[in-house]
Amino acid sequence: MLASFARALMPGGCFITGTHSGDEDVRRTEAYGGPVEWTTHQWSPEKYVGLIEQAGLRPVAELRLPADEHVGPGLVVMAVRD
């Protein structure tokens, strides 16, 4: 999917993405006051940035967001197509 985004960008185009960060996926069965069924996929920042680079994009900025009472840690990456 990341390679598809990279191909869609013109040279010099920016790509911004965010994800949950962590070591393991988290399966949820309850949220928003009721039952749910979904999996939150988490990535280590190093692995996620590596996938962005493999897709042909050059990361230029990274923001690591701390966990709070509502959500776990996050990662936002800005990359450009050379």
mmCIF file as gemmi writes it, N, C-alpha and C atoms, coordinates in Angstrom:
data_model
loop_
_atom_site.group_PDB
_atom_site.id
_atom_site.type_symbol
_atom_site.label_atom_id
_atom_site.label_alt_id
_atom_site.label_comp_id
_atom_site.label_asym_id
_atom_site.label_entity_id
_atom_site.label_seq_id
_atom_site.pdbx_PDB_ins_code
_atom_site.Cartn_x
_atom_site.Cartn_y
_atom_site.Cartn_z
_atom_site.occupancy
_atom_site.B_iso_or_equiv
_atom_site.pdbx_formal_charge
_atom_site.auth_seq_id
_atom_site.auth_asym_id
_atom_site.pdbx_PDB_model_num
ATOM 1 N N . MET Axp A 1 ? 0.819 -1.18 0 1 0 ? 1 A 1
ATOM 2 C CA . MET Axp A 1 ? 0 0 0 1 0 ? 1 A 1
ATOM 3 C C . MET Axp A 1 ? 0.872 1.256 0 1 0 ? 1 A 1
ATOM 4 N N . LEU Axp A 2 ? 1.914 1.246 0.799 1 0 ? 2 A 1
ATOM 5 C CA . LEU Axp A 2 ? 2.803 2.414 0.845 1 0 ? 2 A 1
ATOM 6 C C . LEU Axp A 2 ? 3.447 2.676 -0.51 1 0 ? 2 A 1
ATOM 7 N N . ALA Axp A 3 ? 3.803 1.628 -1.239 1 0 ? 3 A 1
ATOM 8 C CA . ALA Axp A 3 ? 4.389 1.803 -2.576 1 0 ? 3 A 1
ATOM 9 C C . ALA Axp A 3 ? 3.375 2.418 -3.533 1 0 ? 3 A 1
ATOM 10 N N . SER Axp A 4 ? 2.109 2.078 -3.379 1 0 ? 4 A 1
ATOM 11 C CA . SER Axp A 4 ? 1.057 2.683 -4.218 1 0 ? 4 A 1
ATOM 12 C C . SER Axp A 4 ? 0.954 4.178 -3.951 1 0 ? 4 A 1
ATOM 13 N N . PHE Axp A 5 ? 1.03 4.566 -2.696 1 0 ? 5 A 1
ATOM 14 C CA . PHE Axp A 5 ? 1.011 5.993 -2.363 1 0 ? 5 A 1
ATOM 15 C C . PHE Axp A 5 ? 2.23 6.696 -2.957 1 0 ? 5 A 1
ATOM 16 N N . ALA Axp A 6 ? 3.392 6.05 -2.853 1 0 ? 6 A 1
ATOM 17 C CA . ALA Axp A 6 ? 4.621 6.647 -3.381 1 0 ? 6 A 1
ATOM 18 C C . ALA Axp A 6 ? 4.518 6.858 -4.888 1 0 ? 6 A 1
ATOM 19 N N . ARG Axp A 7 ? 3.986 5.882 -5.613 1 0 ? 7 A 1
ATOM 20 C CA . ARG Axp A 7 ? 3.844 6.017 -7.065 1 0 ? 7 A 1
ATOM 21 C C . ARG Axp A 7 ? 2.883 7.13 -7.444 1 0 ? 7 A 1
ATOM 22 N N . ALA Axp A 8 ? 1.906 7.389 -6.604 1 0 ? 8 A 1
ATOM 23 C CA . ALA Axp A 8 ? 0.897 8.411 -6.908 1 0 ? 8 A 1
ATOM 24 C C . ALA Axp A 8 ? 1.428 9.837 -6.719 1 0 ? 8 A 1
ATOM 25 N N . LEU Axp A 9 ? 2.525 9.977 -5.992 1 0 ? 9 A 1
ATOM 26 C CA . LEU Axp A 9 ? 3.087 11.304 -5.732 1 0 ? 9 A 1
ATOM 27 C C . LEU Axp A 9 ? 3.984 11.762 -6.872 1 0 ? 9 A 1
ATOM 28 N N . MET Axp A 10 ? 3.929 13.053 -7.155 1 0 ? 10 A 1
ATOM 29 C CA . MET Axp A 10 ? 4.893 13.659 -8.072 1 0 ? 10 A 1
ATOM 30 C C . MET Axp A 10 ? 6.222 13.799 -7.34 1 0 ? 10 A 1
ATOM 31 N N . PRO Axp A 11 ? 7.349 13.842 -8.048 1 0 ? 11 A 1
ATOM 32 C CA . PRO Axp A 11 ? 8.621 14.105 -7.371 1 0 ? 11 A 1
ATOM 33 C C . PRO Axp A 11 ? 8.522 15.391 -6.532 1 0 ? 11 A 1
ATOM 34 N N . GLY Axp A 12 ? 8.987 15.294 -5.304 1 0 ? 12 A 1
ATOM 35 C CA . GLY Axp A 12 ? 8.89 16.413 -4.372 1 0 ? 12 A 1
ATOM 36 C C . GLY Axp A 12 ? 7.593 16.41 -3.572 1 0 ? 12 A 1
ATOM 37 N N . GLY Axp A 13 ? 6.673 15.504 -3.924 1 0 ? 13 A 1
ATOM 38 C CA . GLY Axp A 13 ? 5.395 15.422 -3.212 1 0 ? 13 A 1
ATOM 39 C C . GLY Axp A 13 ? 5.566 14.894 -1.804 1 0 ? 13 A 1
ATOM 40 N N . CYS Axp A 14 ? 4.706 15.348 -0.902 1 0 ? 14 A 1
ATOM 41 C CA . CYS Axp A 14 ? 4.772 14.962 0.512 1 0 ? 14 A 1
ATOM 42 C C . CYS Axp A 14 ? 3.738 13.898 0.841 1 0 ? 14 A 1
ATOM 43 N N . PHE Axp A 15 ? 4.117 13.022 1.727 1 0 ? 15 A 1
ATOM 44 C CA . PHE Axp A 15 ? 3.26 11.958 2.238 1 0 ? 15 A 1
ATOM 45 C C . PHE Axp A 15 ? 3.304 12.034 3.753 1 0 ? 15 A 1
ATOM 46 N N . ILE Axp A 16 ? 2.148 12.082 4.381 1 0 ? 16 A 1
ATOM 47 C CA . ILE Axp A 16 ? 2.076 12.098 5.843 1 0 ? 16 A 1
ATOM 48 C C . ILE Axp A 16 ? 1.201 10.932 6.275 1 0 ? 16 A 1
ATOM 49 N N . THR Axp A 17 ? 1.695 10.173 7.232 1 0 ? 17 A 1
ATOM 50 C CA . THR Axp A 17 ? 0.962 9.011 7.717 1 0 ? 17 A 1
ATOM 51 C C . THR Axp A 17 ? 1.117 8.911 9.23 1 0 ? 17 A 1
ATOM 52 N N . GLY Axp A 18 ? 0.157 8.278 9.845 1 0 ? 18 A 1
ATOM 53 C CA . GLY Axp A 18 ? 0.209 8.051 11.281 1 0 ? 18 A 1
ATOM 54 C C . GLY Axp A 18 ? -0.214 6.632 11.596 1 0 ? 18 A 1
ATOM 55 N N . THR Axp A 19 ? 0.293 6.102 12.692 1 0 ? 19 A 1
ATOM 56 C CA . THR Axp A 19 ? -0.052 4.752 13.11 1 0 ? 19 A 1
ATOM 57 C C . THR Axp A 19 ? 0.101 4.626 14.616 1 0 ? 19 A 1
ATOM 58 N N . HIS Axp A 20 ? -0.439 3.564 15.13 1 0 ? 20 A 1
ATOM 59 C CA . HIS Axp A 20 ? -0.214 3.215 16.535 1 0 ? 20 A 1
ATOM 60 C C . HIS Axp A 20 ? 1.169 2.596 16.635 1 0 ? 20 A 1
ATOM 61 N N . SER Axp A 21 ? 1.884 2.867 17.705 1 0 ? 21 A 1
ATOM 62 C CA . SER Axp A 21 ? 3.203 2.262 17.861 1 0 ? 21 A 1
ATOM 63 C C . SER Axp A 21 ? 3.208 1.337 19.067 1 0 ? 21 A 1
ATOM 64 N N . GLY Axp A 22 ? 3.967 0.274 18.93 1 0 ? 22 A 1
ATOM 65 C CA . GLY Axp A 22 ? 4.071 -0.721 19.986 1 0 ? 22 A 1
ATOM 66 C C . GLY Axp A 22 ? 4.658 -1.993 19.43 1 0 ? 22 A 1
ATOM 67 N N . ASP Axp A 23 ? 4.705 -3.013 20.255 1 0 ? 23 A 1
ATOM 68 C CA . ASP Axp A 23 ? 5.326 -4.275 19.87 1 0 ? 23 A 1
ATOM 69 C C . ASP Axp A 23 ? 4.331 -5.348 19.441 1 0 ? 23 A 1
ATOM 70 N N . GLU Axp A 24 ? 3.077 -5.234 19.857 1 0 ? 24 A 1
ATOM 71 C CA . GLU Axp A 24 ? 2.099 -6.278 19.561 1 0 ? 24 A 1
ATOM 72 C C . GLU Axp A 24 ? 0.772 -5.652 19.138 1 0 ? 24 A 1
ATOM 73 N N . ASP Axp A 25 ? 0.035 -6.361 18.28 1 0 ? 25 A 1
ATOM 74 C CA . ASP Axp A 25 ? -1.312 -5.927 17.92 1 0 ? 25 A 1
ATOM 75 C C . ASP Axp A 25 ? -2.227 -6.089 19.133 1 0 ? 25 A 1
ATOM 76 N N . VAL Axp A 26 ? -3.276 -5.27 19.197 1 0 ? 26 A 1
ATOM 77 C CA . VAL Axp A 26 ? -4.204 -5.305 20.323 1 0 ? 26 A 1
ATOM 78 C C . VAL Axp A 26 ? -5.602 -5.601 19.797 1 0 ? 26 A 1
ATOM 79 N N . ARG Axp A 27 ? -6.206 -6.665 20.281 1 0 ? 27 A 1
ATOM 80 C CA . ARG Axp A 27 ? -7.573 -7.022 19.893 1 0 ? 27 A 1
ATOM 81 C C . ARG Axp A 27 ? -8.541 -6.362 20.872 1 0 ? 27 A 1
ATOM 82 N N . ARG Axp A 28 ? -9.522 -5.657 20.339 1 0 ? 28 A 1
ATOM 83 C CA . ARG Axp A 28 ? -10.499 -4.947 21.176 1 0 ? 28 A 1
ATOM 84 C C . ARG Axp A 28 ? -11.853 -5.646 21.071 1 0 ? 28 A 1
ATOM 85 N N . THR Axp A 29 ? -12.513 -5.756 22.208 1 0 ? 29 A 1
ATOM 86 C CA . THR Axp A 29 ? -13.85 -6.347 22.233 1 0 ? 29 A 1
ATOM 87 C C . THR Axp A 29 ? -14.869 -5.41 22.874 1 0 ? 29 A 1
ATOM 88 N N . GLU Axp A 30 ? -14.374 -4.309 23.444 1 0 ? 30 A 1
ATOM 89 C CA . GLU Axp A 30 ? -15.291 -3.344 24.048 1 0 ? 30 A 1
ATOM 90 C C . GLU Axp A 30 ? -14.707 -1.95 23.893 1 0 ? 30 A 1
ATOM 91 N N . ALA Axp A 31 ? -15.561 -1.011 23.458 1 0 ? 31 A 1
ATOM 92 C CA . ALA Axp A 31 ? -15.159 0.391 23.321 1 0 ? 31 A 1
ATOM 93 C C . ALA Axp A 31 ? -16.416 1.22 23.107 1 0 ? 31 A 1
ATOM 94 N N . TYR Axp A 32 ? -16.299 2.5 23.406 1 0 ? 32 A 1
ATOM 95 C CA . TYR Axp A 32 ? -17.415 3.432 23.2 1 0 ? 32 A 1
ATOM 96 C C . TYR Axp A 32 ? -18.692 2.966 23.889 1 0 ? 32 A 1
ATOM 97 N N . GLY Axp A 33 ? -18.545 2.289 25.027 1 0 ? 33 A 1
ATOM 98 C CA . GLY Axp A 33 ? -19.698 1.881 25.816 1 0 ? 33 A 1
ATOM 99 C C . GLY Axp A 33 ? -20.412 0.642 25.313 1 0 ? 33 A 1
ATOM 100 N N . GLY Axp A 34 ? -19.804 -0.117 24.424 1 0 ? 34 A 1
ATOM 101 C CA . GLY Axp A 34 ? -20.468 -1.312 23.919 1 0 ? 34 A 1
ATOM 102 C C . GLY Axp A 34 ? -19.493 -2.294 23.306 1 0 ? 34 A 1
ATOM 103 N N . PRO Axp A 35 ? -20.029 -3.409 22.84 1 0 ? 35 A 1
ATOM 104 C CA . PRO Axp A 35 ? -19.149 -4.416 22.242 1 0 ? 35 A 1
ATOM 105 C C . PRO Axp A 35 ? -18.671 -3.993 20.854 1 0 ? 35 A 1
ATOM 106 N N . VAL Axp A 36 ? -17.439 -4.312 20.552 1 0 ? 36 A 1
ATOM 107 C CA . VAL Axp A 36 ? -16.841 -4.07 19.234 1 0 ? 36 A 1
ATOM 108 C C . VAL Axp A 36 ? -15.946 -5.261 18.919 1 0 ? 36 A 1
ATOM 109 N N . GLU Axp A 37 ? -15.501 -5.319 17.703 1 0 ? 37 A 1
ATOM 110 C CA . GLU Axp A 37 ? -14.533 -6.347 17.349 1 0 ? 37 A 1
ATOM 111 C C . GLU Axp A 37 ? -13.588 -5.777 16.302 1 0 ? 37 A 1
ATOM 112 N N . TRP Axp A 38 ? -12.374 -5.419 16.749 1 0 ? 38 A 1
ATOM 113 C CA . TRP Axp A 38 ? -11.355 -4.959 15.817 1 0 ? 38 A 1
ATOM 114 C C . TRP Axp A 38 ? -9.981 -5.197 16.415 1 0 ? 38 A 1
ATOM 115 N N . THR Axp A 39 ? -8.994 -5.14 15.563 1 0 ? 39 A 1
ATOM 116 C CA . THR Axp A 39 ? -7.612 -5.291 15.976 1 0 ? 39 A 1
ATOM 117 C C . THR Axp A 39 ? -6.876 -4.004 15.648 1 0 ? 39 A 1
ATOM 118 N N . THR Axp A 40 ? -6.198 -3.462 16.632 1 0 ? 40 A 1
ATOM 119 C CA . THR Axp A 40 ? -5.342 -2.298 16.425 1 0 ? 40 A 1
ATOM 120 C C . THR Axp A 40 ? -3.948 -2.82 16.104 1 0 ? 40 A 1
ATOM 121 N N . HIS Axp A 41 ? -3.507 -2.588 14.88 1 0 ? 41 A 1
ATOM 122 C CA . HIS Axp A 41 ? -2.178 -3.026 14.475 1 0 ? 41 A 1
ATOM 123 C C . HIS Axp A 41 ? -1.163 -1.973 14.915 1 0 ? 41 A 1
ATOM 124 N N . GLN Axp A 42 ? -0.141 -2.421 15.59 1 0 ? 42 A 1
ATOM 125 C CA . GLN Axp A 42 ? 0.885 -1.523 16.107 1 0 ? 42 A 1
ATOM 126 C C . GLN Axp A 42 ? 2.213 -1.85 15.436 1 0 ? 42 A 1
ATOM 127 N N . TRP Axp A 43 ? 3.017 -0.822 15.218 1 0 ? 43 A 1
ATOM 128 C CA . TRP Axp A 43 ? 4.306 -0.965 14.55 1 0 ? 43 A 1
ATOM 129 C C . TRP Axp A 43 ? 5.387 -0.348 15.407 1 0 ? 43 A 1
ATOM 130 N N . SER Axp A 44 ? 6.555 -0.95 15.388 1 0 ? 44 A 1
ATOM 131 C CA . SER Axp A 44 ? 7.683 -0.268 16.005 1 0 ? 44 A 1
ATOM 132 C C . SER Axp A 44 ? 8.041 0.893 15.078 1 0 ? 44 A 1
ATOM 133 N N . PRO Axp A 45 ? 8.403 2.051 15.613 1 0 ? 45 A 1
ATOM 134 C CA . PRO Axp A 45 ? 8.741 3.188 14.757 1 0 ? 45 A 1
ATOM 135 C C . PRO Axp A 45 ? 9.824 2.86 13.732 1 0 ? 45 A 1
ATOM 136 N N . GLU Axp A 46 ? 10.826 2.108 14.13 1 0 ? 46 A 1
ATOM 137 C CA . GLU Axp A 46 ? 11.917 1.775 13.218 1 0 ? 46 A 1
ATOM 138 C C . GLU Axp A 46 ? 11.423 0.915 12.051 1 0 ? 46 A 1
ATOM 139 N N . LYS Axp A 47 ? 10.578 -0.06 12.346 1 0 ? 47 A 1
ATOM 140 C CA . LYS Axp A 47 ? 10.059 -0.924 11.285 1 0 ? 47 A 1
ATOM 141 C C . LYS Axp A 47 ? 9.159 -0.134 10.336 1 0 ? 47 A 1
ATOM 142 N N . TYR Axp A 48 ? 8.306 0.727 10.885 1 0 ? 48 A 1
ATOM 143 C CA . TYR Axp A 48 ? 7.378 1.491 10.049 1 0 ? 48 A 1
ATOM 144 C C . TYR Axp A 48 ? 8.135 2.459 9.139 1 0 ? 48 A 1
ATOM 145 N N . VAL Axp A 49 ? 9.132 3.148 9.686 1 0 ? 49 A 1
ATOM 146 C CA . VAL Axp A 49 ? 9.947 4.048 8.871 1 0 ? 49 A 1
ATOM 147 C C . VAL Axp A 49 ? 10.685 3.245 7.799 1 0 ? 49 A 1
ATOM 148 N N . GLY Axp A 50 ? 11.161 2.058 8.144 1 0 ? 50 A 1
ATOM 149 C CA . GLY Axp A 50 ? 11.818 1.199 7.166 1 0 ? 50 A 1
ATOM 150 C C . GLY Axp A 50 ? 10.895 0.824 6.013 1 0 ? 50 A 1
ATOM 151 N N . LEU Axp A 51 ? 9.637 0.529 6.31 1 0 ? 51 A 1
ATOM 152 C CA . LEU Axp A 51 ? 8.669 0.207 5.259 1 0 ? 51 A 1
ATOM 153 C C . LEU Axp A 51 ? 8.418 1.41 4.35 1 0 ? 51 A 1
ATOM 154 N N . ILE Axp A 52 ? 8.381 2.592 4.94 1 0 ? 52 A 1
ATOM 155 C CA . ILE Axp A 52 ? 8.199 3.818 4.148 1 0 ? 52 A 1
ATOM 156 C C . ILE Axp A 52 ? 9.388 4.006 3.21 1 0 ? 52 A 1
ATOM 157 N N . GLU Axp A 53 ? 10.58 3.764 3.714 1 0 ? 53 A 1
ATOM 158 C CA . GLU Axp A 53 ? 11.781 3.881 2.872 1 0 ? 53 A 1
ATOM 159 C C . GLU Axp A 53 ? 11.776 2.831 1.764 1 0 ? 53 A 1
ATOM 160 N N . GLN Axp A 54 ? 11.384 1.601 2.082 1 0 ? 54 A 1
ATOM 161 C CA . GLN Axp A 54 ? 11.311 0.541 1.075 1 0 ? 54 A 1
ATOM 162 C C . GLN Axp A 54 ? 10.315 0.876 -0.027 1 0 ? 54 A 1
ATOM 163 N N . ALA Axp A 55 ? 9.307 1.66 0.301 1 0 ? 55 A 1
ATOM 164 C CA . ALA Axp A 55 ? 8.288 2.047 -0.676 1 0 ? 55 A 1
ATOM 165 C C . ALA Axp A 55 ? 8.793 3.13 -1.624 1 0 ? 55 A 1
ATOM 166 N N . GLY Axp A 56 ? 10 3.657 -1.374 1 0 ? 56 A 1
ATOM 167 C CA . GLY Axp A 56 ? 10.559 4.665 -2.255 1 0 ? 56 A 1
ATOM 168 C C . GLY Axp A 56 ? 10.372 6.089 -1.787 1 0 ? 56 A 1
ATOM 169 N N . LEU Axp A 57 ? 10.079 6.254 -0.51 1 0 ? 57 A 1
ATOM 170 C CA . LEU Axp A 57 ? 9.91 7.588 0.058 1 0 ? 57 A 1
ATOM 171 C C . LEU Axp A 57 ? 11.049 7.879 1.031 1 0 ? 57 A 1
ATOM 172 N N . ARG Axp A 58 ? 11.365 9.158 1.193 1 0 ? 58 A 1
ATOM 173 C CA . ARG Axp A 58 ? 12.436 9.571 2.104 1 0 ? 58 A 1
ATOM 174 C C . ARG Axp A 58 ? 11.827 10.283 3.304 1 0 ? 58 A 1
ATOM 175 N N . PRO Axp A 59 ? 11.849 9.655 4.493 1 0 ? 59 A 1
ATOM 176 C CA . PRO Axp A 59 ? 11.322 10.312 5.686 1 0 ? 59 A 1
ATOM 177 C C . PRO Axp A 59 ? 12.092 11.591 5.991 1 0 ? 59 A 1
ATOM 178 N N . VAL Axp A 60 ? 11.356 12.67 6.309 1 0 ? 60 A 1
ATOM 179 C CA . VAL Axp A 60 ? 11.989 13.951 6.628 1 0 ? 60 A 1
ATOM 180 C C . VAL Axp A 60 ? 11.6 14.462 8.008 1 0 ? 60 A 1
ATOM 181 N N . ALA Axp A 61 ? 10.556 13.897 8.596 1 0 ? 61 A 1
ATOM 182 C CA . ALA Axp A 61 ? 10.142 14.313 9.946 1 0 ? 61 A 1
ATOM 183 C C . ALA Axp A 61 ? 9.407 13.157 10.602 1 0 ? 61 A 1
ATOM 184 N N . GLU Axp A 62 ? 9.57 13.082 11.912 1 0 ? 62 A 1
ATOM 185 C CA . GLU Axp A 62 ? 8.924 12.024 12.691 1 0 ? 62 A 1
ATOM 186 C C . GLU Axp A 62 ? 8.462 12.607 14.012 1 0 ? 62 A 1
ATOM 187 N N . LEU Axp A 63 ? 7.251 12.288 14.391 1 0 ? 63 A 1
ATOM 188 C CA . LEU Axp A 63 ? 6.697 12.743 15.665 1 0 ? 63 A 1
ATOM 189 C C . LEU Axp A 63 ? 6.217 11.517 16.427 1 0 ? 63 A 1
ATOM 190 N N . ARG Axp A 64 ? 6.764 11.326 17.609 1 0 ? 64 A 1
ATOM 191 C CA . ARG Axp A 64 ? 6.328 10.215 18.461 1 0 ? 64 A 1
ATOM 192 C C . ARG Axp A 64 ? 5.401 10.77 19.532 1 0 ? 64 A 1
ATOM 193 N N . LEU Axp A 65 ? 4.195 10.239 19.569 1 0 ? 65 A 1
ATOM 194 C CA . LEU Axp A 65 ? 3.176 10.724 20.505 1 0 ? 65 A 1
ATOM 195 C C . LEU Axp A 65 ? 3.088 9.795 21.705 1 0 ? 65 A 1
ATOM 196 N N . PRO Axp A 66 ? 3.086 10.347 22.909 1 0 ? 66 A 1
ATOM 197 C CA . PRO Axp A 66 ? 2.996 9.502 24.102 1 0 ? 66 A 1
ATOM 198 C C . PRO Axp A 66 ? 1.578 8.968 24.296 1 0 ? 66 A 1
ATOM 199 N N . ALA Axp A 67 ? 1.489 7.886 25.025 1 0 ? 67 A 1
ATOM 200 C CA . ALA Axp A 67 ? 0.183 7.341 25.395 1 0 ? 67 A 1
ATOM 201 C C . ALA Axp A 67 ? -0.488 8.279 26.388 1 0 ? 67 A 1
ATOM 202 N N . ASP Axp A 68 ? -1.815 8.261 26.371 1 0 ? 68 A 1
ATOM 203 C CA . ASP Axp A 68 ? -2.569 8.973 27.403 1 0 ? 68 A 1
ATOM 204 C C . ASP Axp A 68 ? -3.696 8.067 27.885 1 0 ? 68 A 1
ATOM 205 N N . GLU Axp A 69 ? -4.653 8.596 28.614 1 0 ? 69 A 1
ATOM 206 C CA . GLU Axp A 69 ? -5.704 7.748 29.191 1 0 ? 69 A 1
ATOM 207 C C . GLU Axp A 69 ? -6.668 7.189 28.148 1 0 ? 69 A 1
ATOM 208 N N . HIS Axp A 70 ? -6.64 7.703 26.916 1 0 ? 70 A 1
ATOM 209 C CA . HIS Axp A 70 ? -7.575 7.26 25.882 1 0 ? 70 A 1
ATOM 210 C C . HIS Axp A 70 ? -6.947 6.42 24.783 1 0 ? 70 A 1
ATOM 211 N N . VAL Axp A 71 ? -5.669 6.6 24.544 1 0 ? 71 A 1
ATOM 212 C CA . VAL Axp A 71 ? -5.031 5.937 23.403 1 0 ? 71 A 1
ATOM 213 C C . VAL Axp A 71 ? -3.572 5.636 23.727 1 0 ? 71 A 1
ATOM 214 N N . GLY Axp A 72 ? -3.057 4.593 23.108 1 0 ? 72 A 1
ATOM 215 C CA . GLY Axp A 72 ? -1.656 4.228 23.305 1 0 ? 72 A 1
ATOM 216 C C . GLY Axp A 72 ? -0.737 5.143 22.522 1 0 ? 72 A 1
ATOM 217 N N . PRO Axp A 73 ? 0.548 4.848 22.532 1 0 ? 73 A 1
ATOM 218 C CA . PRO Axp A 73 ? 1.501 5.699 21.825 1 0 ? 73 A 1
ATOM 219 C C . PRO Axp A 73 ? 1.274 5.674 20.319 1 0 ? 73 A 1
ATOM 220 N N . GLY Axp A 74 ? 1.649 6.772 19.683 1 0 ? 74 A 1
ATOM 221 C CA . GLY Axp A 74 ? 1.46 6.886 18.244 1 0 ? 74 A 1
ATOM 222 C C . GLY Axp A 74 ? 2.706 7.394 17.556 1 0 ? 74 A 1
ATOM 223 N N . LEU Axp A 75 ? 2.657 7.327 16.234 1 0 ? 75 A 1
ATOM 224 C CA . LEU Axp A 75 ? 3.767 7.762 15.41 1 0 ? 75 A 1
ATOM 225 C C . LEU Axp A 75 ? 3.212 8.459 14.175 1 0 ? 75 A 1
ATOM 226 N N . VAL Axp A 76 ? 3.743 9.633 13.869 1 0 ? 76 A 1
ATOM 227 C CA . VAL Axp A 76 ? 3.402 10.362 12.646 1 0 ? 76 A 1
ATOM 228 C C . VAL Axp A 76 ? 4.704 10.562 11.877 1 0 ? 76 A 1
ATOM 229 N N . VAL Axp A 77 ? 4.683 10.24 10.58 1 0 ? 77 A 1
ATOM 230 C CA . VAL Axp A 77 ? 5.871 10.359 9.748 1 0 ? 77 A 1
ATOM 231 C C . VAL Axp A 77 ? 5.523 11.173 8.508 1 0 ? 77 A 1
ATOM 232 N N . MET Axp A 78 ? 6.387 12.135 8.18 1 0 ? 78 A 1
ATOM 233 C CA . MET Axp A 78 ? 6.271 12.862 6.924 1 0 ? 78 A 1
ATOM 234 C C . MET Axp A 78 ? 7.429 12.429 6.047 1 0 ? 78 A 1
ATOM 235 N N . ALA Axp A 79 ? 7.127 12.1 4.791 1 0 ? 79 A 1
ATOM 236 C CA . ALA Axp A 79 ? 8.147 11.659 3.856 1 0 ? 79 A 1
ATOM 237 C C . ALA Axp A 79 ? 7.906 12.345 2.514 1 0 ? 79 A 1
ATOM 238 N N . VAL Axp A 80 ? 8.944 12.386 1.681 1 0 ? 80 A 1
ATOM 239 C CA . VAL Axp A 80 ? 8.825 12.971 0.354 1 0 ? 80 A 1
ATOM 240 C C . VAL Axp A 80 ? 9.278 11.961 -0.691 1 0 ? 80 A 1
ATOM 241 N N . ARG Axp A 81 ? 8.745 12.151 -1.886 1 0 ? 81 A 1
ATOM 242 C CA . ARG Axp A 81 ? 9.208 11.353 -3.023 1 0 ? 81 A 1
ATOM 243 C C . ARG Axp A 81 ? 10.286 12.166 -3.728 1 0 ? 81 A 1
ATOM 244 N N . ASP Axp A 82 ? 11.462 11.599 -3.844 1 0 ? 82 A 1
ATOM 245 C CA . ASP Axp A 82 ? 12.561 12.289 -4.534 1 0 ? 82 A 1
ATOM 246 C C . ASP Axp A 82 ? 12.392 12.189 -6.044 1 0 ? 82 A 1
